């Protein structure tokens, strides 16, 4: 199994919304993916409760059976559409994939 962890720090404001509004919208968009992307085995989106201006705002922890399934997720149209939103509203993205 492959665990995929991604963390995002959002801009203070973007697309006419505050950081908090974009974080909440990102969470909604991410949580809409599991029903439409069958390769997702487990999917958890968490918000940082201790933002200090340096830490990330949101973390995604997801599991896939293998790297091919992770790639299918990466190129899925629903994921790609959400990725555009994230690129326009975040200032930092960090990720790691590892075998569980």
VEXPAKE-813539 format. One line per 10 residues: number of its first residue (from 1); for each residue x, y negated, z negated of C-alpha. Coordinates in nm, 3 decimals, always signed. Layout:
NUM> X:Y:Z; ...
END
This chain:
1> +0.000:+0.000:+0.000; +0.117:-0.355:+0.076; +0.051:-0.640:-0.164; +0.039:-0.985:-0.003; +0.071:-1.286:-0.233; +0.039:-1.642:-0.105; +0.049:-1.963:-0.307; -0.049:-2.311:-0.192; +0.002:-2.661:-0.325; -0.246:-2.907:-0.178
11> -0.196:-3.268:-0.076; -0.339:-3.536:-0.307; -0.599:-3.604:-0.039; -0.661:-3.476:+0.313; -0.948:-3.479:+0.561; -1.130:-3.738:+0.349; -1.139:-3.512:+0.043; -0.948:-3.502:-0.285; -0.706:-3.227:-0.382; -0.969:-3.073:-0.609
21> -1.232:-3.073:-0.335; -0.996:-2.911:-0.084; -0.885:-2.649:-0.335; -1.248:-2.555:-0.402; -1.322:-2.544:-0.028; -1.013:-2.331:+0.038; -1.127:-2.084:-0.229; -1.469:-2.061:-0.061; -1.314:-2.009:+0.282; -1.076:-1.739:+0.155
31> -1.344:-1.553:-0.039; -1.552:-1.533:+0.281; -1.285:-1.319:+0.453; -1.321:-0.973:+0.292; -1.669:-0.904:+0.432; -1.550:-0.973:+0.788; -1.198:-0.824:+0.784; -1.218:-0.451:+0.724; -0.843:-0.403:+0.662; -0.862:-0.586:+0.329
41> -0.860:-0.338:+0.039; -0.847:-0.580:-0.256; -0.867:-0.959:-0.248; -0.839:-1.204:-0.536; -0.826:-1.584:-0.516; -0.724:-1.770:-0.831; -0.694:-2.137:-0.918; -0.413:-2.270:-1.132; -0.535:-2.379:-1.476; -0.205:-2.554:-1.553
51> -0.128:-2.789:-1.262; +0.156:-3.025:-1.350; +0.231:-3.176:-1.010; +0.496:-2.915:-0.930; +0.312:-2.584:-0.955; +0.086:-2.446:-0.686; -0.289:-2.498:-0.698; -0.416:-2.168:-0.560; -0.292:-1.810:-0.534; -0.420:-1.533:-0.310
61> -0.340:-1.171:-0.402; -0.449:-0.916:-0.142; -0.383:-0.548:-0.076; -0.366:-0.364:+0.257; -0.302:+0.001:+0.334; +0.004:-0.078:+0.546; +0.189:-0.349:+0.738; -0.023:-0.289:+1.049; -0.335:-0.373:+0.848; -0.169:-0.685:+0.710
71> -0.088:-0.789:+1.068; -0.448:-0.723:+1.174; -0.557:-0.958:+0.894; -0.302:-1.221:+0.998; -0.429:-1.238:+1.357; -0.800:-1.194:+1.283; -0.998:-1.494:+1.418; -1.160:-1.563:+1.079; -0.818:-1.579:+0.913; -0.672:-1.793:+1.192
81> -0.960:-2.042:+1.160; -0.903:-2.076:+0.786; -0.530:-2.110:+0.843; -0.587:-2.433:+1.034; -0.765:-2.581:+0.733; -0.482:-2.476:+0.503; -0.214:-2.626:+0.729; -0.397:-2.960:+0.736; -0.461:-2.982:+0.361; -0.154:-2.828:+0.194
91> +0.198:-2.950:+0.139; +0.352:-2.618:+0.036; +0.295:-2.251:+0.114; +0.497:-1.964:-0.024; +0.437:-1.593:+0.024; +0.576:-1.251:-0.050; +0.476:-0.904:+0.071; +0.587:-0.590:-0.108; +0.507:-0.220:-0.136; +0.299:-0.115:-0.433
END
